[in-house]
Amino acid sequence: MSIINLKNLRIISLIEGISYLTILFIGMPLKYGVGINEINYILGLTHGILTIIFCTFLILIWVKKILPFNWCFGVFIASLVPFGAFIAEKKLKQFEFKH
């Protein structure tokens, strides 16, 4: 069984989405409200690595023709919006059960 599948894409998407929200709602208030800059380095590095993994997975999903391009593009755009990963995960779950 290949690790490149929709279930794993959904998991990675959720983890990446949570890391994005962590930066927005924990990292930014600590940086600009309290003046603690160090946490943003850790959160930013973690989020960056997760984003690279997510994008790589998404490209491989498209190359393997598991999802059509328009779905992959939509999932990518959703990852740029806060809480978009949760919406994308729900849509991917519906797509997975239809196919």
DOZADREN-395816 format. One line per 8 residues: their letters; for each residue x, y, z of N, C-alpha, C. Coordinates in nm, 2 decimals, m for minus. Layout:
a) X,Y,Z,X,Y,Z,X,Y,Z; ...
***
This chain:
msiinlkn) 0.08,m0.12,0.00,0.00,0.00,0.00,0.09,0.12,0.00; 0.06,0.22,m0.08,0.13,0.34,m0.10,0.09,0.44,0.01; 0.19,0.52,0.06,0.16,0.62,0.16,0.10,0.74,0.09; 0.11,0.75,m0.04,0.05,0.86,m0.11,m0.10,0.83,m0.14; m0.18,0.87,m0.05,m0.33,0.85,m0.07,m0.41,0.96,0.00; m0.54,0.96,m0.03,m0.62,1.07,0.02,m0.63,1.08,0.18; m0.63,0.97,0.24,m0.63,0.96,0.39,m0.51,1.03,0.45; m0.39,1.00,0.40,m0.27,1.07,0.45,m0.27,1.22,0.41
lriislie) m0.32,1.25,0.29,m0.33,1.39,0.25,m0.42,1.47,0.35; m0.53,1.41,0.39,m0.62,1.47,0.48,m0.55,1.49,0.62; m0.47,1.40,0.66,m0.40,1.41,0.79,m0.30,1.52,0.78; m0.22,1.52,0.68,m0.12,1.62,0.66,m0.18,1.76,0.65; m0.29,1.77,0.58,m0.36,1.89,0.56,m0.40,1.95,0.70; m0.46,1.86,0.78,m0.51,1.90,0.91,m0.39,1.95,1.00; m0.28,1.87,1.00,m0.17,1.91,1.08,m0.11,2.04,1.04; m0.10,2.06,0.91,m0.05,2.19,0.85,m0.14,2.30,0.89
gisyltil) m0.27,2.28,0.88,m0.37,2.38,0.91,m0.36,2.42,1.06; m0.34,2.32,1.15,m0.33,2.35,1.29,m0.20,2.43,1.32; m0.09,2.40,1.25,0.03,2.48,1.27,0.01,2.62,1.22; m0.07,2.64,1.12,m0.09,2.78,1.07,m0.17,2.85,1.17; m0.28,2.79,1.23,m0.36,2.86,1.33,m0.27,2.88,1.46; m0.18,2.80,1.49,m0.09,2.82,1.60,m0.01,2.94,1.59; 0.04,2.96,1.46,0.12,3.08,1.44,0.03,3.21,1.45; m0.09,3.20,1.40,m0.18,3.32,1.40,m0.23,3.35,1.54
figmplky) m0.27,3.25,1.61,m0.33,3.28,1.74,m0.25,3.26,1.87; m0.13,3.20,1.85,m0.04,3.19,1.96,0.09,3.27,1.94; 0.15,3.24,1.82,0.28,3.31,1.79,0.27,3.46,1.77; 0.17,3.50,1.69,0.16,3.65,1.67,0.13,3.73,1.79; 0.03,3.69,1.87,0.00,3.76,2.00,0.12,3.76,2.09; 0.20,3.65,2.10,0.32,3.65,2.18,0.43,3.75,2.13; 0.44,3.75,2.00,0.54,3.84,1.94,0.50,3.99,1.95; 0.38,4.02,1.91,0.35,4.16,1.91,0.28,4.21,2.04
gvginein) 0.22,4.12,2.11,0.16,4.17,2.24,0.25,4.17,2.36; 0.34,4.06,2.37,0.42,4.05,2.48,0.57,4.07,2.45; 0.61,4.06,2.32,0.74,4.08,2.28,0.83,3.96,2.28; 0.77,3.84,2.28,0.85,3.72,2.28,0.86,3.68,2.13; 0.98,3.69,2.08,1.01,3.66,1.94,1.05,3.52,1.91; 1.11,3.45,2.01,1.17,3.32,1.99,1.07,3.22,1.95; 0.95,3.22,2.00,0.85,3.12,1.97,0.81,3.12,1.82; 0.82,3.24,1.76,0.79,3.24,1.62,0.89,3.17,1.53
yilglthg) 1.01,3.17,1.57,1.11,3.09,1.50,1.08,2.95,1.50; 1.04,2.89,1.61,1.01,2.75,1.62,0.88,2.72,1.55; 0.78,2.80,1.57,0.65,2.78,1.51,0.66,2.80,1.35; 0.74,2.90,1.31,0.75,2.93,1.17,0.83,2.82,1.10; 0.94,2.77,1.16,1.01,2.66,1.10,0.93,2.53,1.09; 0.86,2.50,1.20,0.77,2.38,1.20,0.66,2.40,1.09; 0.60,2.51,1.08,0.50,2.53,0.98,0.56,2.53,0.84; 0.67,2.58,0.82,0.74,2.58,0.69,0.77,2.44,0.64
iltiifct) 0.82,2.36,0.73,0.85,2.21,0.70,0.72,2.14,0.67; 0.61,2.16,0.75,0.49,2.10,0.72,0.42,2.14,0.59; 0.44,2.27,0.56,0.39,2.32,0.43,0.46,2.25,0.31; 0.59,2.24,0.32,0.67,2.17,0.22,0.62,2.03,0.20; 0.60,1.96,0.31,0.55,1.82,0.31,0.41,1.81,0.24; 0.33,1.90,0.29,0.19,1.91,0.24,0.19,1.93,0.08; 0.27,2.03,0.04,0.27,2.07,m0.10,0.33,1.95,m0.19; 0.43,1.89,m0.13,0.49,1.77,m0.20,0.39,1.66,m0.21
fliliwvk) 0.32,1.63,m0.10,0.21,1.53,m0.11,0.10,1.56,m0.21; 0.06,1.69,m0.21,m0.04,1.73,m0.30,0.00,1.72,m0.45; 0.12,1.75,m0.48,0.17,1.73,m0.61,0.18,1.59,m0.65; 0.22,1.50,m0.56,0.23,1.36,m0.59,0.08,1.30,m0.60; m0.01,1.35,m0.53,m0.15,1.31,m0.54,m0.20,1.34,m0.68; m0.16,1.46,m0.73,m0.20,1.50,m0.87,m0.13,1.42,m0.97; 0.00,1.40,m0.96,0.08,1.33,m1.06,0.02,1.18,m1.07; m0.01,1.12,m0.95,m0.07,0.99,m0.95,m0.21,0.98,m1.00
kilpfnwc) m0.27,1.10,m1.03,m0.41,1.11,m1.08,m0.51,1.06,m0.98; m0.48,1.07,m0.85,m0.57,1.04,m0.74,m0.68,1.15,m0.73; m0.63,1.27,m0.75,m0.72,1.39,m0.76,m0.70,1.47,m0.88; m0.80,1.52,m0.94,m0.78,1.61,m1.06,m0.72,1.74,m1.02; m0.66,1.81,m1.12,m0.59,1.93,m1.09,m0.68,2.04,m1.02; m0.80,2.05,m1.06,m0.89,2.15,m1.00,m0.91,2.13,m0.85; m0.92,2.00,m0.81,m0.93,1.97,m0.67,m0.80,2.00,m0.60; m0.69,1.96,m0.65,m0.56,1.99,m0.59,m0.53,2.14,m0.58
fgvfiasl) m0.57,2.22,m0.68,m0.56,2.36,m0.67,m0.65,2.42,m0.56; m0.77,2.37,m0.55,m0.86,2.41,m0.45,m0.81,2.38,m0.31; m0.75,2.27,m0.29,m0.70,2.23,m0.16,m0.58,2.32,m0.13; m0.50,2.35,m0.22,m0.39,2.44,m0.20,m0.43,2.58,m0.16; m0.53,2.63,m0.23,m0.58,2.76,m0.20,m0.65,2.76,m0.06; m0.72,2.66,m0.03,m0.78,2.65,0.11,m0.67,2.65,0.22; m0.55,2.59,0.19,m0.44,2.59,0.29,m0.39,2.73,0.32; m0.42,2.82,0.23,m0.37,2.96,0.25,m0.46,3.04,0.34
vpfgafia) m0.58,3.00,0.36,m0.68,3.07,0.44,m0.69,3.01,0.58; m0.70,3.09,0.68,m0.72,3.03,0.81,m0.85,2.95,0.82; m0.84,2.83,0.88,m0.95,2.74,0.89,m0.98,2.67,0.76; m0.92,2.71,0.65,m0.94,2.65,0.52,m0.91,2.50,0.51; m0.81,2.46,0.59,m0.77,2.32,0.59,m0.88,2.23,0.64; m0.96,2.28,0.73,m1.07,2.20,0.79,m1.18,2.19,0.68; m1.21,2.29,0.60,m1.30,2.28,0.50,m1.26,2.19,0.39; m1.13,2.20,0.35,m1.07,2.11,0.25,m1.07,1.97,0.30
ekklkqfe) m1.05,1.94,0.42,m1.05,1.81,0.48,m1.19,1.74,0.46; m1.29,1.82,0.49,m1.43,1.78,0.48,m1.46,1.74,0.33; m1.42,1.83,0.24,m1.45,1.80,0.10,m1.37,1.68,0.05; m1.24,1.67,0.10,m1.16,1.55,0.06,m1.22,1.42,0.11; m1.28,1.43,0.23,m1.34,1.31,0.29,m1.47,1.27,0.20; m1.55,1.37,0.16,m1.66,1.34,0.07,m1.61,1.28,m0.06; m1.51,1.34,m0.12,m1.45,1.29,m0.25,m1.40,1.15,m0.23; m1.34,1.12,m0.12,m1.28,0.98,m0.09,m1.39,0.88,m0.09
fkh) m1.50,0.91,m0.03,m1.61,0.82,m0.01,m1.69,0.80,m0.14; m1.69,0.90,m0.23,m1.76,0.89,m0.36,m1.68,0.80,m0.45; m1.55,0.80,m0.44,m1.46,0.72,m0.53,m1.40,0.61,m0.47
***
